[in-house]
Amino acid sequence: MSPDKRVWINGEVVGRDEARIDIEDRGFQFADGIYEVVRIYHGRPFALAAHLQRLGRSAEGIGLALRPDVTVLAREIEAFITRHAPADSMLYLQATRGPAPRNHQFPAQPAPTLLFYAKPLPPPGEPAGSTVRLLSVKDERWSRCWIKSMALLANVLAKNQALAAGADEAVFVDGPLVHEGSASNILAVREGRLIAPPAGPRVLGGITRGALVELCPRLGIEVAERPLTEQEALAAEELLITSTTREVAPVVAWDGRPVGGGVCGPVTRRLAQVLRERIEHECREAR
Amino acid sequence: MSPDKRVWINGEVVGRDEARIDIEDRGFQFADGIYEVVRIYHGRPFALAAHLQRLGRSAEGIGLALRPDVTVLAREIEAFITRHAPADSMLYLQATRGPAPRNHQFPAQPAPTLLFYAKPLPPPGEPAGSTVRLLSVKDERWSRCWIKSMALLANVLAKNQALAAGADEAVFVDGPLVHEGSASNILAVREGRLIAPPAGPRVLGGITRGALVELCPRLGIEVAERPLTEQEALAAEELLITSTTREVAPVVAWDGRPVGGGVCGPVTRRLAQVLRERIEHECREAR
């Protein structure tokens, strides 16, 4: 581990190996916390404001008072990235209700744990350059998936079920509906229009998903933010996933059968390119 | 904190303040782990074998290989309790998939984190001596509640919603069915018979619940292990919750209205007494 690795924890910047938490941290004993993953390109965070806005919504969703607040936090993150983040990396941020004698009841005077650190990533490849095979898994998660909490055990189990089946990602399905991937949103192209399931009980409001929805009108692509059925997904002209670290990736298989013609379609490619342009604009040119 | 406080962590017994975990422990970042709470009376654990058996089922449920296995673990726990546990206390045990660079994918070579420690509790009061007021909450949890995982955020939020409403415990209800409390099982007495919802997607197989079900035939109380409807619960002669730390407690209110006549009924009292006798037999007389 390089000595350059640092962790910001409760206002202090410490070496990676010193960043340890108490066994009674509520994040460890109750998954009582939230998190964000922010992609860093050219040493600059992409869509940091949107990530912190979502962090604020998640905090509200679990009744957690963030300290410092997101405005101060944004400055701390910016300063940390400038000093400690590799040019291509991700920032992982986590906030928990902190250490307290174990009890479901909220502590009377919570001392939240807030930490973030950067991890190197390979430079991004060609936009939409890697394809994705999905395994559909029954959605057995809780009904507040719009909160980005660390209660991710169901996501972890689904992801590993997909990998064990030779797929790349699990997609959560419930009855007729397709919700999202284990660590991604899913979108479909039907008759040239983008169908984007909105944030809700079983769908997280993805930042990359949100960026695409915002970009579409400029590209003359109509967007329908509404639930997606499995039948629609299977018959879609194009199917794609979005995530902070994967950006836009075409789905080429669903439970071992080709979807979207088994290749990356033109709308997906265009969206991936335009997203990358926006990333370059925000992270390179704004330097 | 008394210097006597010790934590067993990965085979070592360390001081409480030295027991710290890595920020990339999968228990902290993914709730990728399981736990048990064992009650200690007279310096002896109650129903330790049943707790460890359930730990084994939970581990299997998330594909976690426990190290050491439950046989060795039982010996370690017994030795630890003898040396370090207060006479009246609880043992908290947690096993996670351990530290690894953050990734939903299971680590190729997991190094699980296993820890346990004892915490003092007040000596138990009169059997069934404290009453419980429930607040009903829609069950929005995941569908593998038979796994005792630390993905407890929904339980934590429900419990605090109940406390905020002036109740003592939340009870999860879905459609016509009553599942369980946020940290307890719920049982009803109808026409002298005990109705005990069995372990399943939304019910944990409680150890205290299991002990009661086992005791009933000897007491001439018929048991029906089957789902319980809200209608039945509200009209029950008696309603009770069970948990390791609360043992048996009569439910006297449901959403602010009296249930079970608003007092502890005779079957509940009898069950609480007989459970306590069994505890005394196992923990005191077997010394």
Contacts between the chains, C-beta under 8 A, distances in Angstrom:
chain1	res1	chain2	res2	distance
A	7	B	23	6.6
A	9	B	23	7.7
A	19	B	22	7.7
A	19	B	23	4.9
A	20	B	20	3.9
A	20	B	21	6.3
A	20	B	22	6.1
A	20	B	23	6.9
A	21	B	20	6.3
A	21	B	21	5.9
A	21	B	23	6.0
A	21	B	28	6.4
A	22	B	19	7.7
A	22	B	20	6.1
A	23	B	7	6.6
A	23	B	9	7.7
A	23	B	19	4.8
A	23	B	20	6.9
A	23	B	21	6.0
A	23	B	94	7.7
A	23	B	115	6.2
A	23	B	117	7.5
A	25	B	28	7.1
A	26	B	156	7.8
A	27	B	28	5.4
A	28	B	21	6.3
A	28	B	25	7.1
A	28	B	27	5.4
A	28	B	28	4.8
A	28	B	94	7.7
A	28	B	150	7.3
A	29	B	35	7.5
A	29	B	94	7.1
A	29	B	150	5.9
A	29	B	152	7.7
A	30	B	150	6.4
A	30	B	152	4.4
A	30	B	153	6.4
A	30	B	155	7.7
A	30	B	156	5.1
A	31	B	31	3.8
A	31	B	150	5.8
A	31	B	151	4.9
A	31	B	152	6.0
A	31	B	153	4.8
A	32	B	152	7.4
A	32	B	153	5.8
A	32	B	156	5.4
A	35	B	29	7.5
A	62	B	153	6.7
A	62	B	157	6.5
A	63	B	157	7.5
A	63	B	160	7.2
A	92	B	102	6.2
A	94	B	23	7.7
A	94	B	28	7.7
A	94	B	29	7.1
A	101	B	119	7.3
A	102	B	92	6.2
A	102	B	119	7.5
A	104	B	152	7.4
A	104	B	155	6.2
A	104	B	156	5.2
A	104	B	159	4.0
A	104	B	160	7.3
A	104	B	182	6.1
A	104	B	183	5.6
A	105	B	159	6.4
A	105	B	160	6.4
A	105	B	163	6.1
A	106	B	156	7.7
A	106	B	160	5.3
A	115	B	23	6.2
A	117	B	23	7.5
A	119	B	101	7.3
A	119	B	102	7.5
A	140	B	142	5.3
A	140	B	143	3.9
A	140	B	144	6.2
A	140	B	201	7.7
A	141	B	142	5.2
A	142	B	140	5.3
A	142	B	141	5.2
A	142	B	142	5.1
A	142	B	153	7.7
A	142	B	154	5.1
A	143	B	140	3.8
A	144	B	140	6.2
A	144	B	154	7.4
A	149	B	153	5.3
A	150	B	28	7.3
A	150	B	29	5.9
A	150	B	30	6.4
A	150	B	31	5.8
A	151	B	31	4.9
A	151	B	151	4.1
A	151	B	152	7.5
A	151	B	153	4.4
A	151	B	154	7.4
A	152	B	29	7.7
A	152	B	30	4.4
A	152	B	31	6.0
A	152	B	32	7.4
A	152	B	104	7.4
A	152	B	151	7.5
A	153	B	30	6.4
A	153	B	31	4.8
A	153	B	32	5.8
A	153	B	62	6.7
A	153	B	142	7.7
A	153	B	149	5.3
A	153	B	151	4.4
A	154	B	142	5.1
A	154	B	144	7.3
A	154	B	151	7.4
A	155	B	30	7.7
A	155	B	104	6.3
A	156	B	26	7.8
A	156	B	30	5.1
A	156	B	32	5.4
A	156	B	104	5.2
A	156	B	106	7.7
A	157	B	62	6.5
A	157	B	63	7.5
A	159	B	104	4.0
A	159	B	105	6.5
A	160	B	63	7.2
A	160	B	104	7.3
A	160	B	105	6.4
A	160	B	106	5.3
A	163	B	105	6.1
A	182	B	104	6.1
A	183	B	104	5.6
A	201	B	140	7.7
